[in-house]
Amino acid sequence: MSLVQIEGSEEVLRAVQGLPELHMVRSSLETRPDDQYKVAAYASDQAVEAAIAEGAQVTVLLSSESAADQRARMSAVIGRGCAERGEV
């Protein structure tokens, strides 16, 4: 899953809302001055492609690969800290 930003008209967001593997963060919904909307979402690569096909503008904020890399780095840092404190 990637963290994305989706922009589009109300009609586009309603169509995108029903896509499998796409979970909108409704509390992030912003109304733009030009009758466009912007919302954050978690989406699979297939859901991103489907949202674009529905007419949405999609910006990937954090790709699934980047998230996996971050998790690996964070685990390594935590592991080193635990080892240094003798908590292993």
C-alpha positions as CSV (number, residue, x, y, z in Angstrom):
1,M,0.0,0.0,0.0
2,S,1.2,3.5,-0.9
3,L,0.1,6.8,0.8
4,V,-1.3,9.0,-2.0
5,Q,-3.1,12.3,-2.5
6,I,-6.1,12.1,-4.8
7,E,-7.6,15.2,-6.4
8,G,-10.7,15.6,-8.6
9,S,-14.3,16.6,-8.8
10,E,-17.0,15.3,-6.5
11,E,-18.0,12.9,-9.2
12,V,-14.5,11.6,-9.6
13,L,-14.0,11.1,-5.9
14,R,-17.3,9.3,-5.6
15,A,-16.2,6.9,-8.4
16,V,-12.8,6.4,-6.8
17,Q,-14.3,5.8,-3.3
18,G,-15.6,2.4,-4.3
19,L,-12.4,1.0,-5.7
20,P,-11.0,-2.1,-4.1
21,E,-7.7,-1.7,-2.2
22,L,-8.2,2.1,-1.9
23,H,-8.9,3.5,1.6
24,M,-9.6,7.2,1.8
25,V,-8.7,9.2,4.9
26,R,-11.9,11.1,5.1
27,S,-10.7,13.5,7.8
28,S,-8.1,14.8,5.3
29,L,-10.7,15.9,2.7
30,E,-10.1,19.5,1.5
31,T,-12.4,21.5,-0.7
32,R,-10.5,23.5,-3.3
33,P,-11.8,26.9,-4.6
34,D,-12.4,25.5,-8.1
35,D,-15.0,22.9,-7.0
36,Q,-12.2,20.3,-6.8
37,Y,-11.5,18.1,-3.8
38,K,-8.3,16.7,-2.4
39,V,-8.0,13.7,0.0
40,A,-5.3,11.4,1.3
41,A,-5.7,7.7,0.8
42,Y,-3.9,4.4,1.1
43,A,-3.9,2.5,-2.2
44,S,-2.4,-0.5,-4.0
45,D,-0.6,0.1,-7.3
46,Q,-3.7,-1.3,-9.1
47,A,-6.0,1.1,-7.2
48,V,-3.8,4.0,-8.2
49,E,-4.0,3.0,-11.8
50,A,-7.8,2.6,-11.5
51,A,-8.2,6.0,-9.9
52,I,-6.2,7.6,-12.7
53,A,-8.5,5.8,-15.2
54,E,-11.5,7.3,-13.4
55,G,-10.0,10.8,-14.0
56,A,-8.4,11.5,-10.7
57,Q,-5.1,13.2,-10.3
58,V,-3.0,11.0,-8.0
59,T,0.3,12.0,-6.3
60,V,2.2,9.2,-4.6
61,L,3.4,10.7,-1.3
62,L,5.0,7.5,0.1
63,S,5.3,4.4,-2.2
64,S,4.9,0.9,-0.8
65,E,8.6,0.3,-1.7
66,S,9.7,3.4,0.3
67,A,7.5,2.3,3.2
68,A,9.2,-1.1,3.2
69,D,12.6,0.5,3.1
70,Q,11.7,2.8,6.0
71,R,10.4,-0.2,8.1
72,A,13.7,-2.1,7.4
73,R,15.8,0.9,8.4
74,M,13.7,1.6,11.5
75,S,14.0,-2.1,12.6
76,A,17.7,-2.0,12.2
77,V,18.0,1.2,14.3
78,I,15.8,-0.3,17.0
79,G,17.8,-3.5,16.9
80,R,21.1,-1.7,17.3
81,G,19.7,0.3,20.2
82,C,18.4,-2.8,22.0
83,A,21.8,-4.6,21.4
84,E,23.7,-1.6,22.8
85,R,21.6,-1.7,25.9
86,G,21.9,-5.5,26.2
87,E,18.2,-6.1,25.6
88,V,18.7,-8.6,22.9
